[in-house]
Amino acid sequence: MPYFIFKVSGERQFEYLEAHDTYREARRVVRALRQSASSDPGIQYRMVHGGDPASAERLLAMPREPRPLGEDA
């Protein structure tokens, strides 16, 4: 399954950018995008592992539970 890269802006608006077969390549691209957009706080770049862009976008859109507070926090 490939790694999909999305641009997240505003109120959870997702824009599919590209896909990569390897984690390292996808991570490199996302890091470069994040550094180039560091001046715009409303834009995020996210990487998701999924079967296709539509299912990856659904994973991004799902609300996540807050991280539990504990010894690691």
N, C-alpha and C positions, 0 to 999 in steps of 0.2 A: 504494500500500500504506500502511496506517495505521501509526501509532506506538502501541504497547501499553505500558501502565504496569502494573508488577507490584510487589507488596510481597514482599520476600524476608526470611524469618525462620528462625531456628533452623538446622537442618541442611538448607539449600537447599530449604525449603518455599516454593512460589510461590503467591501469591494474585493473580489477575487483578483489576485495579481498574477501568480504563477505557481507551478508545482515542481518539486524536485524528488528524485528517487532516493537520495541519501540524506540522512539527518545532518551530516556535517555541511553539505552544500546549502541546505535550507537554512541552517543556523547562521552561516556566513552571510547569506543574502539578507536575512532579517536584521542582523546586527548592523550591516551597512545601511539599510533603510532607516533604522532607528537613529543612527548617528546623523544621517543627512537631514532628518526631520526633527532634530532636537529643538529647533526654534519654535515649533508649533505644538503647544501642549495639548491641543484637541485631537491630535492624530496618534494612533497606536498601530503597530505592526505586530501581527500574531501569526504563529505557525501552528498548524493542526495536522495531526496524522489521521487520515481517513481513507475511505474507499473511493469517494468522488467529491468534487467541490460542493455539491448540494448537502451531502451528509456532514461534511466538515463545517459548513456554515451553520447547520443546525446545532452541532456541538458547541460552537462559539456562542450561539444565541441562548443556550440553556442557562438558566440562572444557577449559580453555584452557591453552595452553602459557605458561610464564612469559616475561615480556618479556626479550629478550636484553640482556645487559649490554654496553655499548659506550660510545661517546663521549657519548651523550645521558644516561646514567645518573648 
